[in-house]
Amino acid sequence: MAPSLSAELKALWRLALPLALAQAGQALMGLVDTAVVGRLSEVAQASAGLGNSLTFTIMFFGIGVMMALDPLVSQAIGARQPAEARTHYWTGVWLALFTSVVLLVPLFSTGAVLRLVGVQPEVAAGAVDYIELRFPGVFGQLLFVGARSYLQGNGRTRAIVVAMVAANVLNLVLDVGLVFGVGPVPALGIRGASIATTACTWVQFLLLVPALGPRSPQVRRRLDVPALVRALRVGLPVGLHLLAEGGVFGLAGLLAGRLGASSSAAHQVALTWASLTFCVALGIGSAGSVRVGWGVGAGDRRAARRSGLVAFGSGAAFMACTALMFVLMPAPLARLLSPNDGVVLVATSLFAVTAVFQVFDGVQGVGAGVLRGYADTRFTFVVNVVAHWLIGLPLSYWLGVRGSLGVVGLWWGLSAGLIVVALAVFARFEWLSRQEVRPLSVHAAAEGALERAGQ
């Protein structure tokens, strides 16, 4: 018998709340970096914010690729194949290694890109300092995402929250100590914030390792190229989707950098807060992905649809509350990250725009997770490219750079892209959830049969 709506809602939030806290904790590291460095100067805050934004824009691709494990693990668990789920985790370890090597190329190129787009030299120099010291943390970040996907797919989320809380507490302590100096440790400024976040990225992964559980002789750990290719087919569109979405916000940050240090810093302040609230929507989307994946793996179309609808409703309701927060207290929120009156004034205007797109941002964030539970990742990629790069970005440039609205105009353009994505992913879910489900294990079995037939 199918659970009631209230039972489904409780089950979703039991899974979503720790995942939302973990997602928020991930963004909180960047928020703390921005806030601590903001006590140095306006330029330092703009540099650290830009460096953190560009680093995560590039790492978004790798994080998305690793999210291939979400449907692979959850559908295996739904089909009662725990050993196969653990094998998928080890495929993810190899995937993290190869992807992190690929990501080093664009990370090394950020300095040239900043000069090319005309970011103020002092802001660009500080951003490059920040980015360079984040290099060693890329592999650790992707390993953490893989371990998180495995644990959430099994419904075991406590260790994820513990690891994130511990990493954030340590990040705050290290940020203050390394940025301003303490005892024999010299003041390292922006570089200190980057070192702190890199170290904590590895800490959060290492804290998850014991929670993965004991080894099993049935689990395959060696590199399996066909399995790696199957994971890439699912994860690559997710990575490209996150790169398209994160890239347009990163490019907006570069355009804001051309408008002056105050606009750039205000953009980073508003983006940091918007990213923090969006992480909760991502957590709900991840929970929706797991529960939809369980339904798909079990071949239960009705359960998968019910889980998806509850996830959409939960995301929209939460983001409506955060929209109200941005309307009622924009200046206090801005002052938490910057003491500069000019930055606070511009950020307050940006919060008004943020409030408008919150619900749509929540719907599209949850929708990506829900569709991922069906392993439907290509559609999300395509619609993000169209909405953000063909609609949102041109509108941002026209309103903010060519027009007279400045950084506020940039954000209105970004909002337009988010609204289009939200409407499209919900329409896709409505269509997909009414079709017969076909788990990934069915696709893999069919591919295997074809390979054997061809031999």
N, C-alpha and C positions, 0 to 999 in steps of 0.2 A: 504494500500500500504506500502511495506517495505521501511524503510528509506535508503537513499544512504549510501555509505561507509563513506563519509566524515561526514555525520550526525551521524552515529553510533560512529565514532571516537570521535567526540565532546561530545556526550552523555556519552561515557565511561570515558573520561578524566574529565568531570565535576564531576563525581562521584569518579574517581580514585585519582585525585589530593589531595583532602582533606583526603582521606583514606591513601594515601601514606605519606602525611605529618604526619598524626597521627601515622602510623607505625614507621616512622623515629623518631618521637618524643619519642616513647617508647624506641627505642634503644639508643636515645640520653642521657637518664638518666644514662644508664650504661657507655656510653662514657664519660660523665661528671665526674662520680665517678672515672673512671680509670685515667682521665686526672688530676683531682684535687689531688688524692692520689699519683699520679706519682711525684708530687712535694715534697713528703716526702722522698721517696727512691725507688730504683729499686725493693727491696723486697716487699715494701708496694704496689707498682703498680702491681706486679705479684700476690700478695695475693688478692687484691681487684678485679682484672680482673678475676682470677680463681674463686673467690667466686661468683661474678656476673654471670659468665658463667655457673657454676654448678646450681645456683639458678634458672636461666632461663631454663636450660636443664630440670630440674625437673618440673618447672611450664609449660613448653611447653606441657607436657601431658595434664594438666588441661585446658590450653588455647585451645588445639585441641578438647578436649571433648566439651567445650563450643561452638566451631564453628559448632556444630550440628544445632545451631540456624540460621546459614547462609541460608541453603536451606529451612529450615522449615518456616522462616519468609518471605524470598523473594518469595517462591512459593505460600504462602498464599496471599501475596500482589498481585502477578501476577494473582491469581484466584479471586481477589476482595473480600477477606475475612479478613478485618482488625482486627476484634475482635479475630479471630483465631490466627492471628499473635501476638497479645498482649498476648493471653493465652500461646503461645509458649515462650514468654519472661519470664512469671512467672514460667513455667517449668524450664527455665534456671536458675532462682534464686535458686530453690531447687537443681538443678544440681551443681551449684557453691558451695553450702554449703557442700554437700556430698563429692564432689571431693576435696575440700580444706582440709577436714579432712584426706582423704586418702593420700594426698601429704605430710602431716607432717611426715609420717613414713620415706620415703627416705631422707627428709631434715635433720631429726635427725641423720641419718646414715652417713652423708658425712664425718665426722671426721675420722671414722673408715676406710672408703674407701680411703681417702687421705693417711693415714698411710700405708694401705695395698699395694698401688701401688708405694710407695717409694718417694712421693713428699717431697722436702726439708722441714724439720721440721718448720723453721721459716715462710715459705710460707704457709704451711698447717695450722699453728696456726692462721695466719692472715685471711686466707680464712674462717675458721670456725667462727671466730669472726664476720665476715661480714655476713655469712649465717644465724647465729642464730638470728640476729636482723631483718632479712627479713621475719621471720615466720609470724608476725602479718599482713603482707601485702598480703599474699596469697589469702585470701578470697576477699579482696578488688580488687585485680587484676582480679580475675575470674568474679566478679560482673561487673567490667568495660568492660570486653570482651563481656559479655552477653548484656549489655546495648548498646554497640557499634554495635553488630550484629543486634539488633532490629532497631536502628536508621538508619543504612546503608541500611537495607532491605526495609525501607520506603523511602529511598532516601534523608534522612535528616542528613546531615553530618556536618553542621556548628558547632554545639555544641561539636562534637568530636574534631575538630581542636582547638576550644577555650579552652576546658578542657586540651588538651595536651600542648598547649603553656603555659597556666597558671601553670601547674604542672612542666614543665621544667624550667621556670623562677624561681619558688619557690625552685626547687631542686638545682639549681646553687647557689642561695643565702644561702640555708641551708647547702649545701656541704662545701662552703668556711668557713662559720661561725662555723660549728660543727667540721670539720676536723682540722682547725688551731686554733680555739677558738676566741672569740670576746667578749670584755667586761667581764661580770661575767661568761660567758659560757666557760668552760675549753676546751682545745684541746682534741678531742676524737679520732683523727686519722681515721683508717679504720672504726671503729664502728660509727663514726659520719656520714660517707658517707652512710652507711647502714640505719641508722635512718632516714636520709633525704629522701632517696628513698622510704622507707616504708611509711612515712607520705604522700609523694606526690602521691603514689599509691592510697591512700584513697581519697585524694583531687580530683584527676581526675575522680573518679567514682561519688563522691558527686556532682560534677559540671554537670554531665550528667542527674542526677535525674529529675530536672525540665523540661528538654527537652523531656522526655518520654511522657508528655502530661497527661491530666486528666484521672481519672479512668472511666471505663465503666461497667455498671451492667451485660453486656453480657460476660465479661471476667472472666475466672475461675482462682483463685489465690491459692487455696488449693493444697496440694500435690496430684497429680494424678499419681499413680504408673504406669499404662499402658502407659501414655504419657511420663513419665520419662524413661521407658524402650525403647520406640520408639526413643527418643532422644539419648539414649546411643547407640543404634544400628547404628545411623548415626555418632555420635561424637566419640565413642570409637576408631574406626579405624583411625580417624584424630589425636586423641591424641597419639595413638601408632605410627603413621607415624611421627609426630613431635618429639616424644621421640626417635625414631630410628634415625632420622636425627640429632636432637640436641645432642643426646647421643653420636654419633660418633665424633662430634666436641668437646664435653666435654671430651671424653676419649682421643682425640688427645691433648687436653690441659693438661691432666694428664701426657701423655707421654712427652709432651714438658717440663713439670715441672721436669722430670727426667734428662733432658739435661742441666739444669742449669737455674739460675734466668734470664739471658739475653735472652735465647731462650724462656723461659716461658713468659716473659714480651713482647717480640717481637710478639709471637703468639697472645697474647691478643690484642696488638695494631692492627695487621693486621685483626684479627677476628672482632674487634670492627668496623673498617671501612667497612669490607665486609658485616657485619650484617646491617650496616646503609644503604648501597646501596641496599641490598637485601630487606629491609623493603619497599622500593619504589615498587619493584617487587611484594611484598606481597600485597601492597595497590592496585596495578593494578589487581592482582589476586582476591582480595576481591570484587573490582568493577565488574570484569568479573563474579564472582560467583553470585552477585546480578542480573546482567542483564541476565545471562543465566537462573537463577532461575525464573525471571519474564517470560521469554519465555517458560520455561517448565511449569510453573503454568498456563499460558494461553493456553497451548497445541500447541504452535507455534514452530515447530522443526526448521524451517529456521531461525527464529529470534534468537533462542538459538545458533545455529551454527555460525551465523554471529557475534554475540557478542563474542563468544569464540575465533574466528579467529582474530578479531580486538584486543582482549586482549593479545593473544600470540604475535602478531606483535608489539604491543606497549611495552611489556615487553622486548622483544629482542632488540628493537631499543634503549631503555633507557639504558640497561645494556651494550650495545656496547659503548655508550658514557662514562660510568663510567670506562670501561676497558681502554679507551684512557687516562682517568684521572690518573689511576694507573701507566700507562706506562710513562707519561710525568712528573709527579711530585711526585714520591714515597717518597723522603726524606722529603720535606716540610710537607707532610701528616703525616709521622711518628713523626716529631718533634712537631706537634700540640698536641700529646699525651705523648711524652716522651722527656726529655732533655738529656737523656743518649746516648752518641755516639755509644756505643756497641749495645744498643737496636735498635737504628735507622738503623744501618748497617744491622742487621739481618732482620728487618722489611722491609727494601727496597728490599731485595731478595724475601721475601714472597709476596710483592705487584706484582712482575713479574708473579708469579704463579696465584695470584688472578685475574689479567687481563685476563689470558687465560680462566678461567672458568666462567667469568662474564655472558656471553650470555647464557650459559647452565644453570647457576644458576637462571637467570631470567626466562627462559622457564619452568624450573621445578617448580619454585615458583608460576608463573602464572597458570601453568597447574593444580596444586593442587587445586587452587581456582576455575578454570573453571569446573573441574570434580566435585567439591563440589556443584556447582550449579545444577548439575544433580543428586546430592545425591549419587554419585559414589565414595565412600571413601575407600572401602576395597582394590581396586586395587592399589591406591597410597601407602597404608601402605605396601602391599606385595612387591612392586617394591623398596621401600626405604630400607626395610630390606635386600633384596637380593643385591642391588647395594652398599649400604654403609657398611654393616656388612660382606658380603661374598666376596666383591670385593675391595671396598675402604679401609677399615680398615686393612685387611691383607697386601695390597700393601703399605699402610702408614708405618706399622711396619717394613716391609721388607726393604723399602727404607730409612726410617728415623732412626730407632733404630738399626736394624741389619746391615744396609748399612752405607754409609759414608756421606749421604746428610743431616743428622740432621733434624732440624725442617722443612727445605725446602722439604725434602723427605716426611715428614708427609703430607704436603699440596698437593704434587703431587698425593698421594694416595686418599686424599679427593676429588680432582678434578675428578679423574676417576669415583668415585661413582656418583658425580653430573651429569656428562655427560650421564651415563647410565640412570639415572632417567629422565633426560630431554627428551631423545629420546623415552623412554617408555611411558611417560604421553602424549606426543603429538600423538603418534601412537594410544593410547587408545582413545583420543578425536576424532581423525579422524574416528575411527570405531563407537564410541558411538553417535556422532553427526549426523550420517546418519540413526540411528534407530528411530522408533517412540517414542516420549517422553511419559513418564508415571509419572505424578506428585506424590509427597509423599501422597497427600490427597487421591489418588486412592488406594495406598497401605494401608493407615489407614482405608479407608472404607471397603476394602476387608477383612482386619483383623477383623474389627468390625462385619462384616457379619458372618465370621467363628465362632467368639466367641458366637454370638447370636444363631447360628445353633447348637452349641454344648451344649447349656444350656437346 
